[in-house]
Amino acid sequence: MRVYIWLYILGACGTISLGMFLFSLNRDSILLKKLKLKKSKILINWLLLAVSITCFLLMIYAFIYIQKQINIFNLT
């Protein structure tokens, strides 16, 4: 299972950042309405979403790449 360690790391990173995005988006949107602040304060939340999407895409790419390597080594 050492082959898939990067998948676990990327999955954990993506899940944590997605959870932080969902938690902070709800809290910050309520605070923005109450305090009438600019919406640019919410930029960090969208960066967390971008990080989670990137991690999930890298996880898919790494899985496909690992499967190709395993298939190449099994053929020889």
PASEGU-522414 format. One line per 5 residues: number of its first residue (from 1); their letters; for each residue y, z, x of N, C-alpha, C, O, CB. Coordinates in nm, 3 decimals, decimal comma, padded with zeros to 5 digits. Each point is the difference from the previous one (the first is absolute). Last residue first. Glycine has a CB too. Layout:
N
NUM	a	Y/Z/X/Y/Z/X/Y/Z/X/Y/Z/X/Y/Z/X; ...
***
This chain:
76
76	tlnfi	-00,669/-01,846/00,628/-00,045/-00,026/00,137/-00,115/00,087/00,040/-00,048/-00,011/00,113/00,274/-00,057/-00,058; -00,010/00,101/-00,488/-00,055/-00,135/00,016/-00,055/-00,026/00,138/-00,092/-00,080/00,016/00,251/00,003/-00,185; 00,070/00,484/00,045/-00,135/-00,005/-00,057/-00,064/-00,137/00,016/-00,123/-00,011/00,002/00,190/00,186/-00,164; 00,386/-00,092/00,295/-00,093/00,068/00,090/-00,143/-00,001/-00,053/-00,094/00,008/00,079/00,282/00,135/-00,003; 00,156/-00,331/-00,344/-00,010/-00,076/00,125/-00,102/00,064/00,093/-00,082/-00,070/00,060/00,321/-00,003/-00,082
71	niqkq	-00,132/00,296/-00,380/-00,079/-00,121/-00,025/-00,017/-00,082/00,127/-00,107/-00,057/00,022/00,190/00,054/-00,258; 00,194/00,381/00,254/-00,138/00,043/-00,019/-00,090/-00,121/-00,023/-00,112/-00,005/00,052/00,191/00,225/-00,147; 00,382/-00,297/00,121/-00,055/00,037/00,130/-00,145/00,044/-00,011/-00,081/-00,035/00,086/00,309/00,102/-00,013; 00,006/-00,163/-00,471/-00,021/-00,122/00,078/-00,060/00,031/00,136/-00,090/-00,071/00,046/00,283/-00,036/-00,165; -00,070/00,469/-00,151/-00,118/-00,067/-00,056/-00,029/-00,131/00,074/-00,116/-00,033/00,023/00,166/00,135/-00,246
66	iyifa	00,341/00,136/00,336/-00,119/00,073/00,045/-00,126/-00,069/-00,051/-00,098/-00,012/00,073/00,229/00,228/-00,070; 00,280/-00,385/-00,154/-00,016/-00,027/00,142/-00,126/00,068/00,056/-00,073/-00,059/00,079/00,322/00,038/-00,059; -00,121/00,107/-00,467/-00,047/-00,137/00,013/-00,027/-00,034/00,147/-00,101/-00,064/00,031/00,232/-00,001/-00,237; 00,057/00,485/00,119/-00,135/-00,007/-00,055/-00,058/-00,140/00,015/-00,115/-00,016/00,040/00,173/00,197/-00,203; 00,392/-00,109/00,286/-00,092/00,060/00,096/-00,144/-00,006/-00,050/-00,092/-00,023/00,079/00,276/00,175/-00,001
61	yimll	00,158/-00,302/-00,369/-00,014/-00,090/00,114/-00,100/00,056/00,101/-00,084/-00,074/00,052/00,320/-00,005/-00,085; -00,125/00,350/-00,333/-00,077/-00,115/-00,045/-00,025/-00,096/00,116/-00,111/-00,050/00,017/00,207/00,074/-00,248; 00,184/00,338/00,316/-00,136/00,048/-00,022/-00,090/-00,114/-00,045/-00,114/-00,011/00,046/00,204/00,238/-00,104; 00,369/-00,305/00,103/-00,064/00,009/00,131/-00,144/00,048/-00,012/-00,087/-00,040/00,077/00,309/00,085/00,027; 00,035/-00,050/-00,495/-00,025/-00,137/00,045/-00,067/-00,002/00,136/-00,091/-00,080/00,024/00,289/00,003/-00,156
56	fctis	-00,066/00,494/-00,039/-00,111/-00,053/-00,078/-00,032/-00,144/00,039/-00,117/-00,038/00,004/00,181/00,190/-00,191; 00,309/00,056/00,390/-00,125/00,065/00,042/-00,119/-00,055/-00,076/-00,106/-00,023/00,059/00,235/00,229/-00,003; 00,300/-00,354/-00,183/-00,037/-00,052/00,132/-00,131/00,060/00,048/-00,084/-00,071/00,054/00,326/00,039/-00,001; -00,056/00,200/-00,448/-00,050/-00,136/-00,023/-00,046/-00,061/00,132/-00,104/-00,065/00,006/00,259/00,038/-00,203; 00,049/00,448/00,221/-00,131/00,009/-00,064/-00,059/-00,138/-00,026/-00,120/-00,020/00,018/00,189/00,237/-00,122
51	valll	00,368/-00,189/00,280/-00,098/00,049/00,098/-00,139/00,005/-00,062/-00,098/-00,038/00,065/00,277/00,172/00,050; 00,181/-00,242/-00,396/-00,027/-00,110/00,092/-00,104/00,039/00,105/-00,085/-00,080/00,037/00,319/-00,005/-00,073; -00,081/00,417/-00,259/-00,083/-00,097/-00,072/-00,036/-00,117/00,091/-00,113/-00,047/-00,002/00,222/00,114/-00,216; 00,190/00,248/00,386/-00,135/00,059/-00,011/-00,095/-00,094/-00,073/-00,117/-00,012/00,036/00,218/00,241/-00,035; 00,349/-00,348/00,017/-00,062/-00,018/00,132/-00,140/00,060/00,003/-00,090/-00,054/00,063/00,318/00,058/00,043
46	wnili	00,036/00,060/-00,486/-00,050/-00,137/00,004/-00,061/-00,032/00,135/-00,091/-00,082/00,009/00,263/00,016/-00,176; 00,029/00,487/00,112/-00,115/-00,011/-00,090/-00,059/-00,140/00,005/-00,123/-00,015/00,002/00,223/00,189/-00,150; 00,300/-00,086/00,381/-00,116/00,059/00,069/-00,125/-00,012/-00,087/-00,109/-00,023/00,052/00,260/00,184/00,070; 00,271/-00,286/-00,305/-00,055/-00,099/00,092/-00,124/00,051/00,072/-00,093/-00,077/00,023/00,322/-00,016/00,006; 00,093/00,304/-00,354/-00,141/-00,014/-00,035/-00,071/-00,100/00,092/-00,117/-00,032/-00,022/00,175/00,088/-00,215
41	kskkl	00,417/00,041/00,236/-00,070/00,120/00,046/-00,151/-00,010/-00,021/-00,076/00,076/00,059/00,281/00,057/-00,111; 00,117/-00,452/-00,108/-00,042/-00,026/00,138/-00,072/00,121/00,059/-00,067/-00,012/00,103/00,260/-00,146/-00,074; 00,022/00,134/-00,466/-00,143/-00,032/00,004/-00,048/-00,032/00,140/-00,120/-00,019/00,021/00,137/-00,065/-00,253; 00,392/00,430/00,095/-00,026/-00,142/00,021/-00,151/-00,023/00,010/-00,075/00,089/00,041/00,298/-00,118/00,077; -00,060/00,450/-00,410/00,014/-00,048/00,137/-00,027/-00,150/00,007/-00,046/-00,061/-00,097/-00,021/00,288/00,185
36	klkkl	00,082/00,154/-00,455/00,071/-00,129/-00,001/00,032/-00,049/00,141/00,114/-00,031/00,032/-00,018/00,092/-00,254; -00,353/00,339/00,045/00,114/00,012/00,092/00,084/-00,127/00,008/00,106/00,001/00,063/-00,240/00,161/00,066; -00,254/-00,139/-00,419/00,075/00,123/-00,022/00,126/00,007/00,084/00,106/00,039/-00,049/-00,320/00,074/-00,006; -00,086/-00,482/00,104/00,060/-00,001/-00,134/00,087/00,124/-00,022/00,109/-00,010/-00,056/-00,305/-00,120/-00,029; -00,049/00,096/00,486/00,104/-00,103/-00,003/00,070/-00,004/-00,135/00,121/-00,020/-00,007/-00,250/-00,113/00,174
31	lisdr	-00,246/00,419/-00,110/00,119/00,051/00,068/00,114/-00,102/00,000/00,116/00,038/-00,011/-00,264/00,104/00,153; -00,268/-00,276/-00,319/00,058/00,105/-00,086/00,127/00,056/00,063/00,099/00,021/-00,070/-00,329/00,038/-00,017; -00,013/-00,364/00,338/00,062/-00,069/-00,112/00,061/00,100/-00,099/00,105/-00,026/-00,059/-00,268/-00,162/00,086; -00,082/00,351/00,346/00,130/-00,055/00,038/00,068/-00,073/-00,114/00,123/00,002/-00,010/-00,206/-00,021/00,241; -00,358/00,198/-00,293/00,096/00,108/00,026/00,139/-00,055/00,029/00,100/00,051/-00,052/-00,287/00,090/00,140
26	nlsfl	-00,166/-00,451/-00,142/00,024/00,072/-00,125/00,108/00,107/00,019/00,092/00,010/-00,081/-00,329/-00,054/00,011; 00,092/-00,185/00,451/00,073/-00,090/-00,088/00,034/00,069/-00,131/00,112/-00,012/-00,049/-00,228/-00,183/00,153; -00,155/00,412/00,225/00,144/00,006/00,028/00,080/-00,093/-00,090/00,117/00,027/-00,027/-00,171/00,031/00,262; -00,425/-00,043/-00,277/00,055/00,134/-00,020/00,152/00,000/00,017/00,072/00,056/-00,082/-00,288/00,042/00,162; -00,023/-00,498/00,009/-00,002/00,032/-00,143/00,061/00,137/-00,028/00,072/00,016/-00,098/-00,276/-00,157/00,073
21	fmgls	00,165/00,005/00,478/00,091/-00,088/-00,074/00,005/00,038/-00,147/00,109/00,015/-00,056/-00,158/-00,199/00,218; -00,261/00,403/00,113/00,136/00,048/00,026/00,103/-00,086/-00,072/00,101/00,052/-00,048/-00,175/00,035/00,271; -00,373/-00,225/-00,248/00,019/00,126/-00,072/00,139/00,057/00,020/00,062/00,050/-00,095/-00,304/-00,006/00,119; 00,124/-00,424/00,222/00,012/-00,034/-00,142/00,020/00,125/-00,084/00,080/-00,001/-00,094/-00,224/-00,200/00,131; 00,063/00,258/00,422/00,134/-00,055/-00,022/00,020/-00,043/-00,145/00,110/00,012/-00,053/-00,105/-00,087/00,291
16	itgca	-00,432/00,239/-00,115/00,101/00,105/00,016/00,140/-00,055/-00,028/00,078/00,063/-00,071/-00,224/00,052/00,240; -00,213/-00,421/-00,167/-00,010/00,091/-00,115/00,107/00,109/00,007/00,061/00,033/-00,102/-00,307/-00,079/00,090; 00,207/-00,257/00,375/00,047/-00,067/-00,120/00,000/00,091/-00,122/00,093/-00,003/-00,080/-00,176/-00,210/00,174; -00,101/00,375/00,310/00,145/-00,021/00,016/00,059/-00,064/-00,126/00,106/00,041/-00,047/-00,137/-00,065/00,296; -00,436/00,073/-00,229/00,065/00,130/-00,014/00,151/-00,013/00,009/00,074/00,062/-00,077/-00,275/00,048/00,175
11	gliyl	-00,054/-00,496/-00,022/-00,012/00,043/-00,139/00,068/00,133/-00,025/00,066/00,019/-00,102/-00,280/-00,142/00,088; 00,186/-00,043/00,455/00,095/-00,077/-00,079/-00,005/00,038/-00,148/00,103/00,004/-00,067/-00,126/-00,192/00,230; -00,291/00,393/00,123/00,136/00,040/00,040/00,104/-00,074/-00,084/00,093/00,062/-00,052/-00,173/-00,016/00,286; -00,374/-00,162/-00,289/00,026/00,133/-00,053/00,143/00,045/00,032/00,067/00,058/-00,085/-00,311/-00,002/00,111; 00,098/-00,461/00,152/00,011/-00,012/-00,145/00,030/00,135/-00,063/00,080/00,009/-00,093/-00,238/-00,203/00,097
6	wiyvr	00,069/00,170/00,455/00,134/-00,049/-00,031/00,020/-00,018/-00,149/00,111/00,015/-00,050/-00,105/-00,128/00,271; -00,434/00,241/-00,058/00,097/00,110/00,013/00,142/-00,045/-00,033/00,077/00,076/-00,059/-00,223/00,027/00,233; -00,314/-00,335/-00,168/00,095/-00,001/-00,111/00,105/00,110/00,009/00,064/00,031/-00,101/-00,244/-00,127/-00,036; -00,175/00,040/00,459/00,060/-00,133/-00,013/00,112/00,001/-00,104/00,100/-00,070/00,015/-00,320/-00,035/00,051; -00,072/00,476/00,022/00,117/-00,004/00,086/00,072/-00,133/-00,011/00,118/-00,010/00,034/-00,229/00,169/00,121
1	m	-00,309/-00,024/-00,368/00,120/00,000/-00,081/00,127/00,000/00,085/00,110/-00,002/-00,053/-00,237/00,121/-00,124
***
